Amino acid sequence: RVKDCLNGDELLDNYDIAKLLNVSLRTVARYREKGLIRYYQTDDNGKNFYRSSEIQEFLQKRGKKDKGGNTNMGKLC
């Protein structure tokens, strides 16, 4: 689910991140709380968004691969 693009970078929400990392929503919240992943909140409803490039860096630091077996997710925008 592509939400939007910020400077050519895809924005992902909590559900996208949980699915991509194959973790629960609570684990995504823990990553945020520990400062492991950077996030942005909208003023309108306080919803969290993540830049795909920053999640890509997180995956590379963790040495994890996406569902296609690649560390690099690429940009969709």
mmCIF file of the N, C-alpha and C atoms, coordinates in Angstrom:
data_MODEL
# 
_entry.id   MODEL 
# 
loop_
_atom_site.group_PDB 
_atom_site.id 
_atom_site.type_symbol 
_atom_site.label_atom_id 
_atom_site.label_alt_id 
_atom_site.label_comp_id 
_atom_site.label_asym_id 
_atom_site.label_entity_id 
_atom_site.label_seq_id 
_atom_site.pdbx_PDB_ins_code 
_atom_site.Cartn_x 
_atom_site.Cartn_y 
_atom_site.Cartn_z 
_atom_site.occupancy 
_atom_site.B_iso_or_equiv 
_atom_site.pdbx_formal_charge 
_atom_site.auth_seq_id 
_atom_site.auth_comp_id 
_atom_site.auth_asym_id 
_atom_site.auth_atom_id 
_atom_site.pdbx_PDB_model_num 
ATOM 1   N N  . ARG A 1 1  ? 0.838  -1.185  0.000  1.00 0.00 ? 1  ARG A N  1 
ATOM 2   C CA . ARG A 1 1  ? 0.000  0.000   0.000  1.00 0.00 ? 1  ARG A CA 1 
ATOM 3   C C  . ARG A 1 1  ? 0.876  1.238   0.000  1.00 0.00 ? 1  ARG A C  1 
ATOM 4   N N  . VAL A 1 2  ? 0.898  1.927   -1.080 1.00 0.00 ? 2  VAL A N  1 
ATOM 5   C CA . VAL A 1 2  ? 1.675  3.153   -1.171 1.00 0.00 ? 2  VAL A CA 1 
ATOM 6   C C  . VAL A 1 2  ? 0.818  4.297   -0.647 1.00 0.00 ? 2  VAL A C  1 
ATOM 7   N N  . LYS A 1 3  ? 1.303  4.975   0.363  1.00 0.00 ? 3  LYS A N  1 
ATOM 8   C CA . LYS A 1 3  ? 0.545  6.059   0.967  1.00 0.00 ? 3  LYS A CA 1 
ATOM 9   C C  . LYS A 1 3  ? 0.783  7.380   0.246  1.00 0.00 ? 3  LYS A C  1 
ATOM 10  N N  . ASP A 1 4  ? 2.021  7.710   0.084  1.00 0.00 ? 4  ASP A N  1 
ATOM 11  C CA . ASP A 1 4  ? 2.376  9.006   -0.467 1.00 0.00 ? 4  ASP A CA 1 
ATOM 12  C C  . ASP A 1 4  ? 3.877  8.981   -0.710 1.00 0.00 ? 4  ASP A C  1 
ATOM 13  N N  . CYS A 1 5  ? 4.378  10.031  -1.295 1.00 0.00 ? 5  CYS A N  1 
ATOM 14  C CA . CYS A 1 5  ? 5.805  10.150  -1.507 1.00 0.00 ? 5  CYS A CA 1 
ATOM 15  C C  . CYS A 1 5  ? 6.278  11.477  -0.950 1.00 0.00 ? 5  CYS A C  1 
ATOM 16  N N  . LEU A 1 6  ? 7.431  11.444  -0.315 1.00 0.00 ? 6  LEU A N  1 
ATOM 17  C CA . LEU A 1 6  ? 8.044  12.649  0.227  1.00 0.00 ? 6  LEU A CA 1 
ATOM 18  C C  . LEU A 1 6  ? 9.420  12.754  -0.391 1.00 0.00 ? 6  LEU A C  1 
ATOM 19  N N  . ASN A 1 7  ? 9.596  13.744  -1.236 1.00 0.00 ? 7  ASN A N  1 
ATOM 20  C CA . ASN A 1 7  ? 10.866 13.919  -1.948 1.00 0.00 ? 7  ASN A CA 1 
ATOM 21  C C  . ASN A 1 7  ? 11.288 12.642  -2.669 1.00 0.00 ? 7  ASN A C  1 
ATOM 22  N N  . GLY A 1 8  ? 10.317 11.957  -3.281 1.00 0.00 ? 8  GLY A N  1 
ATOM 23  C CA . GLY A 1 8  ? 10.605 10.743  -4.029 1.00 0.00 ? 8  GLY A CA 1 
ATOM 24  C C  . GLY A 1 8  ? 10.754 9.505   -3.170 1.00 0.00 ? 8  GLY A C  1 
ATOM 25  N N  . ASP A 1 9  ? 10.501 9.639   -1.873 1.00 0.00 ? 9  ASP A N  1 
ATOM 26  C CA . ASP A 1 9  ? 10.636 8.514   -0.945 1.00 0.00 ? 9  ASP A CA 1 
ATOM 27  C C  . ASP A 1 9  ? 9.246  8.043   -0.536 1.00 0.00 ? 9  ASP A C  1 
ATOM 28  N N  . GLU A 1 10 ? 8.999  6.753   -0.676 1.00 0.00 ? 10 GLU A N  1 
ATOM 29  C CA . GLU A 1 10 ? 7.701  6.188   -0.329 1.00 0.00 ? 10 GLU A CA 1 
ATOM 30  C C  . GLU A 1 10 ? 7.464  6.275   1.173  1.00 0.00 ? 10 GLU A C  1 
ATOM 31  N N  . LEU A 1 11 ? 6.245  6.644   1.563  1.00 0.00 ? 11 LEU A N  1 
ATOM 32  C CA . LEU A 1 11 ? 5.861  6.670   2.974  1.00 0.00 ? 11 LEU A CA 1 
ATOM 33  C C  . LEU A 1 11 ? 5.063  5.417   3.295  1.00 0.00 ? 11 LEU A C  1 
ATOM 34  N N  . LEU A 1 12 ? 5.429  4.756   4.373  1.00 0.00 ? 12 LEU A N  1 
ATOM 35  C CA . LEU A 1 12 ? 4.790  3.524   4.811  1.00 0.00 ? 12 LEU A CA 1 
ATOM 36  C C  . LEU A 1 12 ? 4.131  3.759   6.165  1.00 0.00 ? 12 LEU A C  1 
ATOM 37  N N  . ASP A 1 13 ? 3.067  3.008   6.465  1.00 0.00 ? 13 ASP A N  1 
ATOM 38  C CA . ASP A 1 13 ? 2.425  3.154   7.775  1.00 0.00 ? 13 ASP A CA 1 
ATOM 39  C C  . ASP A 1 13 ? 2.777  1.954   8.656  1.00 0.00 ? 13 ASP A C  1 
ATOM 40  N N  . ASN A 1 14 ? 2.219  1.911   9.852  1.00 0.00 ? 14 ASN A N  1 
ATOM 41  C CA . ASN A 1 14 ? 2.525  0.843   10.810 1.00 0.00 ? 14 ASN A CA 1 
ATOM 42  C C  . ASN A 1 14 ? 2.254  -0.545  10.236 1.00 0.00 ? 14 ASN A C  1 
ATOM 43  N N  . TYR A 1 15 ? 1.138  -0.693  9.533  1.00 0.00 ? 15 TYR A N  1 
ATOM 44  C CA . TYR A 1 15 ? 0.774  -1.994  8.970  1.00 0.00 ? 15 TYR A CA 1 
ATOM 45  C C  . TYR A 1 15 ? 1.756  -2.413  7.885  1.00 0.00 ? 15 TYR A C  1 
ATOM 46  N N  . ASP A 1 16 ? 2.173  -1.457  7.065  1.00 0.00 ? 16 ASP A N  1 
ATOM 47  C CA . ASP A 1 16 ? 3.157  -1.751  6.022  1.00 0.00 ? 16 ASP A CA 1 
ATOM 48  C C  . ASP A 1 16 ? 4.472  -2.241  6.634  1.00 0.00 ? 16 ASP A C  1 
ATOM 49  N N  . ILE A 1 17 ? 4.917  -1.546  7.684  1.00 0.00 ? 17 ILE A N  1 
ATOM 50  C CA . ILE A 1 17 ? 6.186  -1.885  8.332  1.00 0.00 ? 17 ILE A CA 1 
ATOM 51  C C  . ILE A 1 17 ? 6.103  -3.254  8.995  1.00 0.00 ? 17 ILE A C  1 
ATOM 52  N N  . ALA A 1 18 ? 5.005  -3.511  9.689  1.00 0.00 ? 18 ALA A N  1 
ATOM 53  C CA . ALA A 1 18 ? 4.838  -4.809  10.357 1.00 0.00 ? 18 ALA A CA 1 
ATOM 54  C C  . ALA A 1 18 ? 4.880  -5.944  9.337  1.00 0.00 ? 18 ALA A C  1 
ATOM 55  N N  . LYS A 1 19 ? 4.199  -5.747  8.229  1.00 0.00 ? 19 LYS A N  1 
ATOM 56  C CA . LYS A 1 19 ? 4.169  -6.780  7.187  1.00 0.00 ? 19 LYS A CA 1 
ATOM 57  C C  . LYS A 1 19 ? 5.550  -6.944  6.548  1.00 0.00 ? 19 LYS A C  1 
ATOM 58  N N  . LEU A 1 20 ? 6.189  -5.834  6.246  1.00 0.00 ? 20 LEU A N  1 
ATOM 59  C CA . LEU A 1 20 ? 7.503  -5.862  5.611  1.00 0.00 ? 20 LEU A CA 1 
ATOM 60  C C  . LEU A 1 20 ? 8.548  -6.539  6.499  1.00 0.00 ? 20 LEU A C  1 
ATOM 61  N N  . LEU A 1 21 ? 8.525  -6.233  7.801  1.00 0.00 ? 21 LEU A N  1 
ATOM 62  C CA . LEU A 1 21 ? 9.501  -6.785  8.728  1.00 0.00 ? 21 LEU A CA 1 
ATOM 63  C C  . LEU A 1 21 ? 9.072  -8.126  9.303  1.00 0.00 ? 21 LEU A C  1 
ATOM 64  N N  . ASN A 1 22 ? 7.828  -8.516  8.986  1.00 0.00 ? 22 ASN A N  1 
ATOM 65  C CA . ASN A 1 22 ? 7.264  -9.768  9.486  1.00 0.00 ? 22 ASN A CA 1 
ATOM 66  C C  . ASN A 1 22 ? 7.259  -9.806  11.021 1.00 0.00 ? 22 ASN A C  1 
ATOM 67  N N  . VAL A 1 23 ? 6.764  -8.688  11.600 1.00 0.00 ? 23 VAL A N  1 
ATOM 68  C CA . VAL A 1 23 ? 6.651  -8.563  13.053 1.00 0.00 ? 23 VAL A CA 1 
ATOM 69  C C  . VAL A 1 23 ? 5.251  -8.056  13.385 1.00 0.00 ? 23 VAL A C  1 
ATOM 70  N N  . SER A 1 24 ? 4.920  -8.053  14.666 1.00 0.00 ? 24 SER A N  1 
ATOM 71  C CA . SER A 1 24 ? 3.618  -7.548  15.100 1.00 0.00 ? 24 SER A CA 1 
ATOM 72  C C  . SER A 1 24 ? 3.632  -6.020  15.169 1.00 0.00 ? 24 SER A C  1 
ATOM 73  N N  . LEU A 1 25 ? 2.439  -5.454  15.258 1.00 0.00 ? 25 LEU A N  1 
ATOM 74  C CA . LEU A 1 25 ? 2.334  -3.997  15.418 1.00 0.00 ? 25 LEU A CA 1 
ATOM 75  C C  . LEU A 1 25 ? 2.983  -3.563  16.729 1.00 0.00 ? 25 LEU A C  1 
ATOM 76  N N  . ARG A 1 26 ? 2.887  -4.383  17.754 1.00 0.00 ? 26 ARG A N  1 
ATOM 77  C CA . ARG A 1 26 ? 3.515  -4.061  19.042 1.00 0.00 ? 26 ARG A CA 1 
ATOM 78  C C  . ARG A 1 26 ? 5.035  -4.005  18.909 1.00 0.00 ? 26 ARG A C  1 
ATOM 79  N N  . THR A 1 27 ? 5.603  -4.896  18.116 1.00 0.00 ? 27 THR A N  1 
ATOM 80  C CA . THR A 1 27 ? 7.045  -4.874  17.894 1.00 0.00 ? 27 THR A CA 1 
ATOM 81  C C  . THR A 1 27 ? 7.453  -3.615  17.155 1.00 0.00 ? 27 THR A C  1 
ATOM 82  N N  . VAL A 1 28 ? 6.650  -3.187  16.195 1.00 0.00 ? 28 VAL A N  1 
ATOM 83  C CA . VAL A 1 28 ? 6.920  -1.926  15.493 1.00 0.00 ? 28 VAL A CA 1 
ATOM 84  C C  . VAL A 1 28 ? 6.920  -0.782  16.511 1.00 0.00 ? 28 VAL A C  1 
ATOM 85  N N  . ALA A 1 29 ? 5.958  -0.784  17.436 1.00 0.00 ? 29 ALA A N  1 
ATOM 86  C CA . ALA A 1 29 ? 5.895  0.245   18.474 1.00 0.00 ? 29 ALA A CA 1 
ATOM 87  C C  . ALA A 1 29 ? 7.148  0.206   19.356 1.00 0.00 ? 29 ALA A C  1 
ATOM 88  N N  . ARG A 1 30 ? 7.616  -0.987  19.685 1.00 0.00 ? 30 ARG A N  1 
ATOM 89  C CA . ARG A 1 30 ? 8.840  -1.115  20.491 1.00 0.00 ? 30 ARG A CA 1 
ATOM 90  C C  . ARG A 1 30 ? 10.047 -0.548  19.747 1.00 0.00 ? 30 ARG A C  1 
ATOM 91  N N  . TYR A 1 31 ? 10.135 -0.823  18.461 1.00 0.00 ? 31 TYR A N  1 
ATOM 92  C CA . TYR A 1 31 ? 11.233 -0.278  17.657 1.00 0.00 ? 31 TYR A CA 1 
ATOM 93  C C  . TYR A 1 31 ? 11.205 1.250   17.708 1.00 0.00 ? 31 TYR A C  1 
ATOM 94  N N  . ARG A 1 32 ? 9.999  1.823   17.617 1.00 0.00 ? 32 ARG A N  1 
ATOM 95  C CA . ARG A 1 32 ? 9.862  3.285   17.710 1.00 0.00 ? 32 ARG A CA 1 
ATOM 96  C C  . ARG A 1 32 ? 10.304 3.787   19.081 1.00 0.00 ? 32 ARG A C  1 
ATOM 97  N N  . GLU A 1 33 ? 9.804  3.138   20.130 1.00 0.00 ? 33 GLU A N  1 
ATOM 98  C CA . GLU A 1 33 ? 10.103 3.553   21.505 1.00 0.00 ? 33 GLU A CA 1 
ATOM 99  C C  . GLU A 1 33 ? 11.600 3.489   21.809 1.00 0.00 ? 33 GLU A C  1 
ATOM 100 N N  . LYS A 1 34 ? 12.273 2.492   21.260 1.00 0.00 ? 34 LYS A N  1 
ATOM 101 C CA . LYS A 1 34 ? 13.707 2.335   21.483 1.00 0.00 ? 34 LYS A CA 1 
ATOM 102 C C  . LYS A 1 34 ? 14.543 3.199   20.547 1.00 0.00 ? 34 LYS A C  1 
ATOM 103 N N  . GLY A 1 35 ? 13.887 3.870   19.616 1.00 0.00 ? 35 GLY A N  1 
ATOM 104 C CA . GLY A 1 35 ? 14.610 4.718   18.670 1.00 0.00 ? 35 GLY A CA 1 
ATOM 105 C C  . GLY A 1 35 ? 15.316 3.942   17.581 1.00 0.00 ? 35 GLY A C  1 
ATOM 106 N N  . LEU A 1 36 ? 14.899 2.707   17.361 1.00 0.00 ? 36 LEU A N  1 
ATOM 107 C CA . LEU A 1 36 ? 15.530 1.886   16.331 1.00 0.00 ? 36 LEU A CA 1 
ATOM 108 C C  . LEU A 1 36 ? 15.086 2.272   14.927 1.00 0.00 ? 36 LEU A C  1 
ATOM 109 N N  . ILE A 1 37 ? 13.843 2.750   14.812 1.00 0.00 ? 37 ILE A N  1 
ATOM 110 C CA . ILE A 1 37 ? 13.362 3.219   13.521 1.00 0.00 ? 37 ILE A CA 1 
ATOM 111 C C  . ILE A 1 37 ? 12.807 4.638   13.697 1.00 0.00 ? 37 ILE A C  1 
ATOM 112 N N  . ARG A 1 38 ? 13.113 5.460   12.740 1.00 0.00 ? 38 ARG A N  1 
ATOM 113 C CA . ARG A 1 38 ? 12.647 6.843   12.768 1.00 0.00 ? 38 ARG A CA 1 
ATOM 114 C C  . ARG A 1 38 ? 11.242 6.893   12.193 1.00 0.00 ? 38 ARG A C  1 
ATOM 115 N N  . TYR A 1 39 ? 10.403 7.755   12.762 1.00 0.00 ? 39 TYR A N  1 
ATOM 116 C CA . TYR A 1 39 ? 9.035  7.875   12.277 1.00 0.00 ? 39 TYR A CA 1 
ATOM 117 C C  . TYR A 1 39 ? 8.605  9.328   12.272 1.00 0.00 ? 39 TYR A C  1 
ATOM 118 N N  . TYR A 1 40 ? 7.525  9.576   11.576 1.00 0.00 ? 40 TYR A N  1 
ATOM 119 C CA . TYR A 1 40 ? 6.963  10.918  11.440 1.00 0.00 ? 40 TYR A CA 1 
ATOM 120 C C  . TYR A 1 40 ? 5.481  10.821  11.755 1.00 0.00 ? 40 TYR A C  1 
ATOM 121 N N  . GLN A 1 41 ? 4.954  11.851  12.403 1.00 0.00 ? 41 GLN A N  1 
ATOM 122 C CA . GLN A 1 41 ? 3.530  11.873  12.721 1.00 0.00 ? 41 GLN A CA 1 
ATOM 123 C C  . GLN A 1 41 ? 2.858  13.012  11.980 1.00 0.00 ? 41 GLN A C  1 
ATOM 124 N N  . THR A 1 42 ? 1.619  12.751  11.556 1.00 0.00 ? 42 THR A N  1 
ATOM 125 C CA . THR A 1 42 ? 0.837  13.810  10.929 1.00 0.00 ? 42 THR A CA 1 
ATOM 126 C C  . THR A 1 42 ? 0.180  14.636  12.022 1.00 0.00 ? 42 THR A C  1 
ATOM 127 N N  . ASP A 1 43 ? -0.003 15.890  11.753 1.00 0.00 ? 43 ASP A N  1 
ATOM 128 C CA . ASP A 1 43 ? -0.674 16.771  12.708 1.00 0.00 ? 43 ASP A CA 1 
ATOM 129 C C  . ASP A 1 43 ? -2.167 16.487  12.760 1.00 0.00 ? 43 ASP A C  1 
ATOM 130 N N  . ASP A 1 44 ? -2.720 16.035  11.648 1.00 0.00 ? 44 ASP A N  1 
ATOM 131 C CA . ASP A 1 44 ? -4.161 15.839  11.553 1.00 0.00 ? 44 ASP A CA 1 
ATOM 132 C C  . ASP A 1 44 ? -4.679 14.763  12.507 1.00 0.00 ? 44 ASP A C  1 
ATOM 133 N N  . ASN A 1 45 ? -4.085 13.583  12.462 1.00 0.00 ? 45 ASN A N  1 
ATOM 134 C CA . ASN A 1 45 ? -4.608 12.478  13.266 1.00 0.00 ? 45 ASN A CA 1 
ATOM 135 C C  . ASN A 1 45 ? -3.553 11.749  14.092 1.00 0.00 ? 45 ASN A C  1 
ATOM 136 N N  . GLY A 1 46 ? -2.320 12.215  14.047 1.00 0.00 ? 46 GLY A N  1 
ATOM 137 C CA . GLY A 1 46 ? -1.253 11.597  14.825 1.00 0.00 ? 46 GLY A CA 1 
ATOM 138 C C  . GLY A 1 46 ? -0.795 10.253  14.301 1.00 0.00 ? 46 GLY A C  1 
ATOM 139 N N  . LYS A 1 47 ? -1.152 9.924   13.069 1.00 0.00 ? 47 LYS A N  1 
ATOM 140 C CA . LYS A 1 47 ? -0.763 8.643   12.476 1.00 0.00 ? 47 LYS A CA 1 
ATOM 141 C C  . LYS A 1 47 ? 0.734  8.633   12.181 1.00 0.00 ? 47 LYS A C  1 
ATOM 142 N N  . ASN A 1 48 ? 1.363  7.478   12.395 1.00 0.00 ? 48 ASN A N  1 
ATOM 143 C CA . ASN A 1 48 ? 2.798  7.333   12.167 1.00 0.00 ? 48 ASN A CA 1 
ATOM 144 C C  . ASN A 1 48 ? 3.089  6.922   10.732 1.00 0.00 ? 48 ASN A C  1 
ATOM 145 N N  . PHE A 1 49 ? 4.131  7.521   10.185 1.00 0.00 ? 49 PHE A N  1 
ATOM 146 C CA . PHE A 1 49 ? 4.617  7.162   8.860  1.00 0.00 ? 49 PHE A CA 1 
ATOM 147 C C  . PHE A 1 49 ? 6.118  6.980   8.915  1.00 0.00 ? 49 PHE A C  1 
ATOM 148 N N  . TYR A 1 50 ? 6.628  6.192   7.986  1.00 0.00 ? 50 TYR A N  1 
ATOM 149 C CA . TYR A 1 50 ? 8.044  5.860   7.924  1.00 0.00 ? 50 TYR A CA 1 
ATOM 150 C C  . TYR A 1 50 ? 8.514  6.040   6.493  1.00 0.00 ? 50 TYR A C  1 
ATOM 151 N N  . ARG A 1 51 ? 9.727  6.549   6.320  1.00 0.00 ? 51 ARG A N  1 
ATOM 152 C CA . ARG A 1 51 ? 10.303 6.686   4.980  1.00 0.00 ? 51 ARG A CA 1 
ATOM 153 C C  . ARG A 1 51 ? 10.924 5.357   4.579  1.00 0.00 ? 51 ARG A C  1 
ATOM 154 N N  . SER A 1 52 ? 10.640 4.934   3.368  1.00 0.00 ? 52 SER A N  1 
ATOM 155 C CA . SER A 1 52 ? 11.142 3.632   2.913  1.00 0.00 ? 52 SER A CA 1 
ATOM 156 C C  . SER A 1 52 ? 12.668 3.575   2.942  1.00 0.00 ? 52 SER A C  1 
ATOM 157 N N  . SER A 1 53 ? 13.333 4.688   2.642  1.00 0.00 ? 53 SER A N  1 
ATOM 158 C CA . SER A 1 53 ? 14.802 4.693   2.648  1.00 0.00 ? 53 SER A CA 1 
ATOM 159 C C  . SER A 1 53 ? 15.352 4.457   4.050  1.00 0.00 ? 53 SER A C  1 
ATOM 160 N N  . GLU A 1 54 ? 14.674 4.972   5.078  1.00 0.00 ? 54 GLU A N  1 
ATOM 161 C CA . GLU A 1 54 ? 15.135 4.784   6.450  1.00 0.00 ? 54 GLU A CA 1 
ATOM 162 C C  . GLU A 1 54 ? 14.868 3.354   6.933  1.00 0.00 ? 54 GLU A C  1 
ATOM 163 N N  . ILE A 1 55 ? 13.788 2.763   6.470  1.00 0.00 ? 55 ILE A N  1 
ATOM 164 C CA . ILE A 1 55 ? 13.514 1.364   6.793  1.00 0.00 ? 55 ILE A CA 1 
ATOM 165 C C  . ILE A 1 55 ? 14.524 0.473   6.079  1.00 0.00 ? 55 ILE A C  1 
ATOM 166 N N  . GLN A 1 56 ? 14.883 0.866   4.888  1.00 0.00 ? 56 GLN A N  1 
ATOM 167 C CA . GLN A 1 56 ? 15.902 0.147   4.128  1.00 0.00 ? 56 GLN A CA 1 
ATOM 168 C C  . GLN A 1 56 ? 17.218 0.135   4.911  1.00 0.00 ? 56 GLN A C  1 
ATOM 169 N N  . GLU A 1 57 ? 17.592 1.275   5.465  1.00 0.00 ? 57 GLU A N  1 
ATOM 170 C CA . GLU A 1 57 ? 18.810 1.357   6.271  1.00 0.00 ? 57 GLU A CA 1 
ATOM 171 C C  . GLU A 1 57 ? 18.698 0.472   7.512  1.00 0.00 ? 57 GLU A C  1 
ATOM 172 N N  . PHE A 1 58 ? 17.536 0.481   8.149  1.00 0.00 ? 58 PHE A N  1 
ATOM 173 C CA . PHE A 1 58 ? 17.301 -0.362  9.322  1.00 0.00 ? 58 PHE A CA 1 
ATOM 174 C C  . PHE A 1 58 ? 17.511 -1.829  8.964  1.00 0.00 ? 58 PHE A C  1 
ATOM 175 N N  . LEU A 1 59 ? 16.963 -2.251  7.835  1.00 0.00 ? 59 LEU A N  1 
ATOM 176 C CA . LEU A 1 59 ? 17.120 -3.634  7.391  1.00 0.00 ? 59 LEU A CA 1 
ATOM 177 C C  . LEU A 1 59 ? 18.579 -3.967  7.124  1.00 0.00 ? 59 LEU A C  1 
ATOM 178 N N  . GLN A 1 60 ? 19.299 -3.039  6.521  1.00 0.00 ? 60 GLN A N  1 
ATOM 179 C CA . GLN A 1 60 ? 20.708 -3.285  6.223  1.00 0.00 ? 60 GLN A CA 1 
ATOM 180 C C  . GLN A 1 60 ? 21.528 -3.401  7.498  1.00 0.00 ? 60 GLN A C  1 
ATOM 181 N N  . LYS A 1 61 ? 21.234 -2.562  8.480  1.00 0.00 ? 61 LYS A N  1 
ATOM 182 C CA . LYS A 1 61 ? 21.949 -2.629  9.761  1.00 0.00 ? 61 LYS A CA 1 
ATOM 183 C C  . LYS A 1 61 ? 21.671 -3.946  10.470 1.00 0.00 ? 61 LYS A C  1 
ATOM 184 N N  . ARG A 1 62 ? 20.446 -4.422  10.344 1.00 0.00 ? 62 ARG A N  1 
ATOM 185 C CA . ARG A 1 62 ? 20.058 -5.673  10.986 1.00 0.00 ? 62 ARG A CA 1 
ATOM 186 C C  . ARG A 1 62 ? 20.465 -6.891  10.176 1.00 0.00 ? 62 ARG A C  1 
ATOM 187 N N  . GLY A 1 63 ? 20.876 -6.664  8.921  1.00 0.00 ? 63 GLY A N  1 
ATOM 188 C CA . GLY A 1 63 ? 21.258 -7.782  8.071  1.00 0.00 ? 63 GLY A CA 1 
ATOM 189 C C  . GLY A 1 63 ? 20.076 -8.622  7.648  1.00 0.00 ? 63 GLY A C  1 
ATOM 190 N N  . LYS A 1 64 ? 18.876 -8.014  7.652  1.00 0.00 ? 64 LYS A N  1 
ATOM 191 C CA . LYS A 1 64 ? 17.668 -8.750  7.272  1.00 0.00 ? 64 LYS A CA 1 
ATOM 192 C C  . LYS A 1 64 ? 17.373 -8.508  5.809  1.00 0.00 ? 64 LYS A C  1 
ATOM 193 N N  . LYS A 1 65 ? 16.681 -9.458  5.242  1.00 0.00 ? 65 LYS A N  1 
ATOM 194 C CA . LYS A 1 65 ? 16.304 -9.356  3.839  1.00 0.00 ? 65 LYS A CA 1 
ATOM 195 C C  . LYS A 1 65 ? 14.798 -9.229  3.732  1.00 0.00 ? 65 LYS A C  1 
ATOM 196 N N  . ASP A 1 66 ? 14.350 -8.542  2.676  1.00 0.00 ? 66 ASP A N  1 
ATOM 197 C CA . ASP A 1 66 ? 12.914 -8.417  2.464  1.00 0.00 ? 66 ASP A CA 1 
ATOM 198 C C  . ASP A 1 66 ? 12.365 -9.727  1.913  1.00 0.00 ? 66 ASP A C  1 
ATOM 199 N N  . LYS A 1 67 ? 11.076 -9.777  1.631  1.00 0.00 ? 67 LYS A N  1 
ATOM 200 C CA . LYS A 1 67 ? 10.439 -11.020 1.207  1.00 0.00 ? 67 LYS A CA 1 
ATOM 201 C C  . LYS A 1 67 ? 11.002 -11.568 -0.101 1.00 0.00 ? 67 LYS A C  1 
ATOM 202 N N  . GLY A 1 68 ? 11.567 -10.701 -0.931 1.00 0.00 ? 68 GLY A N  1 
ATOM 203 C CA . GLY A 1 68 ? 12.155 -11.145 -2.180 1.00 0.00 ? 68 GLY A CA 1 
ATOM 204 C C  . GLY A 1 68 ? 13.583 -11.640 -2.019 1.00 0.00 ? 68 GLY A C  1 
ATOM 205 N N  . GLY A 1 69 ? 14.093 -11.622 -0.767 1.00 0.00 ? 69 GLY A N  1 
ATOM 206 C CA . GLY A 1 69 ? 15.458 -12.063 -0.528 1.00 0.00 ? 69 GLY A CA 1 
ATOM 207 C C  . GLY A 1 69 ? 16.490 -10.976 -0.733 1.00 0.00 ? 69 GLY A C  1 
ATOM 208 N N  . ASN A 1 70 ? 16.031 -9.737  -0.922 1.00 0.00 ? 70 ASN A N  1 
ATOM 209 C CA . ASN A 1 70 ? 16.933 -8.617  -1.144 1.00 0.00 ? 70 ASN A CA 1 
ATOM 210 C C  . ASN A 1 70 ? 17.002 -7.742  0.093  1.00 0.00 ? 70 ASN A C  1 
ATOM 211 N N  . THR A 1 71 ? 18.178 -7.190  0.357  1.00 0.00 ? 71 THR A N  1 
ATOM 212 C CA . THR A 1 71 ? 18.296 -6.226  1.439  1.00 0.00 ? 71 THR A CA 1 
ATOM 213 C C  . THR A 1 71 ? 17.792 -4.870  0.959  1.00 0.00 ? 71 THR A C  1 
ATOM 214 N N  . ASN A 1 72 ? 17.998 -4.563  -0.300 1.00 0.00 ? 72 ASN A N  1 
ATOM 215 C CA . ASN A 1 72 ? 17.584 -3.284  -0.855 1.00 0.00 ? 72 ASN A CA 1 
ATOM 216 C C  . ASN A 1 72 ? 16.143 -3.372  -1.336 1.00 0.00 ? 72 ASN A C  1 
ATOM 217 N N  . MET A 1 73 ? 15.254 -2.538  -0.737 1.00 0.00 ? 73 MET A N  1 
ATOM 218 C CA . MET A 1 73 ? 13.855 -2.543  -1.114 1.00 0.00 ? 73 MET A CA 1 
ATOM 219 C C  . MET A 1 73 ? 13.617 -1.747  -2.398 1.00 0.00 ? 73 MET A C  1 
ATOM 220 N N  . GLY A 1 74 ? 14.464 -0.809  -2.706 1.00 0.00 ? 74 GLY A N  1 
ATOM 221 C CA . GLY A 1 74 ? 14.259 0.053   -3.865 1.00 0.00 ? 74 GLY A CA 1 
ATOM 222 C C  . GLY A 1 74 ? 13.195 1.092   -3.600 1.00 0.00 ? 74 GLY A C  1 
ATOM 223 N N  . LYS A 1 75 ? 13.133 2.072   -4.463 1.00 0.00 ? 75 LYS A N  1 
ATOM 224 C CA . LYS A 1 75 ? 12.127 3.116   -4.311 1.00 0.00 ? 75 LYS A CA 1 
ATOM 225 C C  . LYS A 1 75 ? 11.026 2.915   -5.322 1.00 0.00 ? 75 LYS A C  1 
ATOM 226 N N  . LEU A 1 76 ? 9.807  3.138   -4.905 1.00 0.00 ? 76 LEU A N  1 
ATOM 227 C CA . LEU A 1 76 ? 8.665  2.960   -5.794 1.00 0.00 ? 76 LEU A CA 1 
ATOM 228 C C  . LEU A 1 76 ? 8.178  4.268   -6.389 1.00 0.00 ? 76 LEU A C  1 
ATOM 229 N N  . CYS A 1 77 ? 8.722  5.378   -5.932 1.00 0.00 ? 77 CYS A N  1 
ATOM 230 C CA . CYS A 1 77 ? 8.277  6.694   -6.435 1.00 0.00 ? 77 CYS A CA 1 
ATOM 231 C C  . CYS A 1 77 ? 9.273  7.250   -7.406 1.00 0.00 ? 77 CYS A C  1 
# 
